[in-house]
């Protein structure tokens, strides 16, 4: 049986005092499902917020936590599945965003909120998937500095990160 992983929250941004839902994410009216690369088991799908931009094309309004090669703001071609939900069939236009994922250890020294706030303050968009998994998005131009900061935090033992 297929497995479905839908994002539990909206993308957040730093408002100067706290994390706030990003208005563009809050305006999402659709969920688009992207297949993860198959393994030997059932198909896994990641469901993310999106908005329609034209017939058959949506703009992604979530930061991918499991799907590689797709970023916040990308325009995706879609097709309505036989069961009804929208399924991504390809990338129509890249957004100029980069994705990173942070996996916090179970015996973490910092709670997820501290990590999320720190990166939101740098200008990253934050998509909290769980208390252990955070997806970040930033512009391609900011990505090298964010990657360097993430690598430094990883080296200090705060978490493990990867590029998306």
C-alpha positions in Angstrom: 0.0 0.0 0.0 1.3 3.5 -0.9 2.5 5.8 1.9 1.6 9.5 2.1 3.5 12.2 3.9 1.6 15.5 3.9 3.2 18.6 5.5 1.6 19.3 8.9 2.1 23.1 9.0 2.6 26.2 6.9 5.9 27.7 5.9 7.0 30.3 8.4 9.1 33.4 8.2 10.7 35.7 10.8 8.6 38.8 11.5 11.2 40.5 13.7 9.9 39.0 16.9 8.7 35.5 16.2 7.9 32.9 13.5 4.8 33.8 11.5 3.1 31.8 8.7 4.2 33.1 5.4 1.2 34.8 3.7 2.0 33.1 0.4 1.9 29.7 2.1 -1.3 30.5 4.0 -3.0 31.4 0.7 -2.5 27.8 -0.6 -5.6 26.3 -1.9 -4.3 23.0 -3.2 -2.2 20.0 -2.2 0.1 18.6 -4.9 1.6 15.1 -4.5 5.1 14.3 -5.6 6.4 10.7 -5.8 9.6 9.9 -4.0 12.1 7.7 -5.9 10.8 4.1 -5.7 12.5 1.5 -3.5 11.5 -2.1 -3.3 8.4 -1.3 -1.2 5.2 0.6 -1.8 5.3 4.1 -3.5 5.8 7.0 -1.0 4.3 10.4 -1.8 5.0 13.9 -0.4 2.0 16.2 -0.2 2.7 19.9 -0.3 0.8 23.2 -0.4 0.5 24.9 -3.7 -1.5 27.5 -5.6 -2.8 27.4 -9.2 -1.0 29.7 -11.6 -2.5 28.5 -14.8 -4.3 25.5 -16.1 -2.4 22.4 -15.1 0.4 24.4 -13.4 0.8 25.1 -9.7 3.4 27.1 -7.7 4.8 25.1 -4.7 4.2 26.9 -1.4 6.0 24.4 0.9 9.6 23.4 1.4 10.2 19.8 0.3 11.2 17.6 3.2 11.5 14.3 1.3 11.5 15.1 -2.4 14.8 16.1 -4.1 15.3 18.6 -6.9 12.2 20.6 -6.2 12.1 23.9 -4.2 9.7 26.4 -2.7 8.2 28.6 -5.4 8.9 26.2 -8.3 6.1 26.0 -10.9 5.1 22.4 -11.4 3.0 20.7 -14.1 0.2 18.6 -12.7 -2.3 16.0 -13.6 -5.4 15.0 -11.7 -4.9 11.4 -10.6 -7.6 8.7 -11.2 -8.4 9.0 -7.4 -8.7 12.8 -7.7 -5.6 14.4 -6.0 -3.2 16.5 -8.1 0.1 14.8 -8.9 3.2 16.5 -10.1 4.4 15.5 -13.6 7.4 17.8 -13.9 9.0 21.2 -13.2 8.0 24.0 -15.5 10.0 26.8 -14.0 12.6 26.9 -11.2 12.2 29.5 -8.5 15.8 30.4 -7.7 15.4 28.9 -4.3 17.6 26.3 -2.5 16.4 23.6 0.0 18.1 22.2 3.0 16.9 19.7 5.6 17.8 19.5 9.2 17.5 16.3 11.2 17.7 16.9 15.0 19.0 14.0 17.1 16.7 12.4 19.6 19.0 13.5 22.5 19.3 17.0 21.1 20.7 19.9 23.0 18.6 22.5 21.2 14.8 22.2 20.7 13.5 22.5 17.2 12.1 26.0 17.8 15.6 27.4 18.6 17.0 26.0 15.4 14.0 27.1 13.4 14.1 30.7 14.8 17.9 31.0 14.2 17.6 30.1 10.5 14.4 32.1 10.0 16.4 35.2 11.4 18.9 34.7 8.6 16.1 35.0 6.1 15.3 31.4 5.5 11.8 30.1 5.1 11.1 27.4 7.6 8.8 24.4 7.2 8.6 22.4 10.4 7.7 18.9 9.6 8.2 17.5 13.1 10.2 18.1 16.2 13.1 16.3 14.5 12.8 17.4 10.9 12.9 21.0 9.6 13.1 22.0 5.9 14.7 25.3 5.0 14.5 27.4 1.8 16.6 30.4 0.8 17.6 32.1 -2.4 20.3 30.4 -4.5 22.5 33.4 -3.8 22.2 33.0 0.0 22.6 29.2 -0.2 26.5 29.1 0.2 26.4 31.1 3.4 23.5 29.1 4.8 25.2 25.9 3.9 28.4 27.1 5.6 26.4 27.9 8.8 24.6 24.5 8.7 27.9 22.7 8.3 29.3 24.6 11.3 26.3 23.7 13.4 26.5 20.1 12.2 30.2 19.9 13.1 29.3 21.3 16.6 26.9 18.3 17.0 23.6 20.3 16.9 22.1 18.3 14.1 22.7 16.6 10.7 21.8 18.5 7.6 21.6 17.8 3.9 21.0 19.7 0.6 17.7 19.2 -1.0 
